[in-house]
């Protein structure tokens, strides 16, 4: 069987039956979701929610004993950010 593989390899090489495919240089891939999140973060509503979240974080970090965790502020911010992103994200996917 080894002789057949060698024979077949030479046959294909000589006849050029199969096309040769050469790898192209890969371009740097950019995640469209990351780009859209950066763009949406600059919107006034998202910026206001982020500021509210940061204010809560600063308040929590300034205290030594607190039960506050800023979960609501974080969820509000992420919800609005994702809502903004979803308007155009799927049109950018290939």
ABEGO torsion letter per residue (X at the ends): XAAAAAAAAAAAAAAGABBBBBBBBBBBBBBAAAAAAAAAAABAAAAAAAAAAAAAAAAAAABABBABAGAAAAAAAAAAAAAAAAAAAAAABX
